[in-house]
């Protein structure tokens, strides 16, 4: 099974899984509560720097896990100016939602990149969660990378058939990625 876990000797890797789970939940809650794109950008930057320096997870590795979300992030930024008037306000809101989405994904992926499946299950159990629920949550979290791997395989298969995914308009590129 494809896993996002990256074995490193870092502060984040050595942290108790309960601390990482609770911190991740609090981080996601913070992303939900804050609406300002400026603040969300600062939080995203701090999160990325924390993963870099405390988790020894490079920026390239961080962006690699966000790559499958790029179309959704772009659509979020592009659609909001058409929903809200004035358009600059819609763009501002779209940037906020895009940063929120990227930050929540980065928090989740940060947890998965620094915690083994076994540690996650034990962390959920130590948080007094029934074993079945902890196992279910862990399997669900571990299935996310499998879906990303499958999406990348589909894109690679489309490219091997000669489909040029980098050419054309924005909407034609999105249409071309669907098998």
C-alpha positions, -999 to 999 in steps of 0.1 A, spaced: 0 0 0 13 34 -9 22 55 21 31 92 26 52 84 57 88 96 53 112 81 77 134 109 92 150 116 125 132 148 135 114 165 163 80 159 146 88 123 139 97 117 176 66 135 190 39 114 207 12 106 181 -15 120 205 2 154 203 3 153 165 -33 142 162 -46 169 186 -23 195 170 -36 185 136 -73 188 147 -66 222 163 -48 234 132 -77 224 110 -101 241 134 -79 273 132 -82 271 94 -120 269 96 -122 298 121 -100 323 103 -113 341 72 -86 366 63 -64 354 34 -36 374 49 -38 354 82 -44 321 63 -13 329 42 8 335 74 -5 302 89 2 283 57 37 297 56 43 289 93 30 254 87 53 248 57 83 262 76 75 240 106 74 209 84 107 219 68 126 227 100 109 205 127 100 176 104 128 177 79 102 175 51 115 196 22 94 221 3 95 199 -28 80 170 -8 54 193 6 44 206 -28 44 171 -43 15 161 -20 -4 193 -28 0 188 -66 -32 167 -70 -52 195 -53 -39 222 -77 -69 220 -101 -93 224 -72 -73 253 -57 -72 271 -91 -109 265 -96 -116 279 -62 -97 311 -70 -112 315 -104 -149 308 -95 -153 331 -65 -149 364 -84 -179 354 -105 -200 346 -74 -193 377 -54 -194 414 -64 -171 433 -66 -148 409 -84 -118 419 -63 -137 410 -32 -146 376 -48 -109 371 -57 -99 379 -21 -125 354 -8 -114 328 -34 -77 332 -23 -89 327 13 -107 295 5 -78 282 -16 -53 289 12 -77 272 37 -80 241 15 -42 239 9 -35 244 47 -60 217 58 -44 193 32 -9 202 44 -19 196 80 -33 162 72 -4 153 49 20 166 76 5 141 101 7 113 76 43 121 66 55 121 102 35 93 117 34 56 109 1 38 106 9 18 138 16 51 157 -16 66 145 -37 36 157 -19 36 190 -24 74 193 -62 71 187 -64 42 212 -44 63 238 -69 91 233 -96 66 246 -110 60 212 -123 25 206 -99 3 186 -123 -1 157 -128 36 153 -91 43 155 -84 16 129 -111 29 106 -98 65 108 -63 53 102 -73 32 72 -93 62 58 -63 85 63 -40 60 46 -64 56 17 -59 93 7 -24 87 -7 -36 56 -26 -62 78 -43 -35 104 -52 -13 76 -65 -41 63 -86 -48 98 -100 -12 102 -109 -12 68 -126 -42 78 -147 -25 111 -157 7 92 -166 -14 67 -187 -31 96 -205 3 111 -213 17 78 -225 -12 77 -250 0 110 -264 -25 133 -247 -9 167 -241 -22 178 -207 -1 210 -206 -15 225 -238 -48 242 -244 -71 263 -224 -76 259 -187 -109 241 -191 -96 218 -219 -67 208 -197 -91 199 -169 -113 180 -194 -82 161 -207 -73 147 -172 -106 128 -170 -102 94 -185 
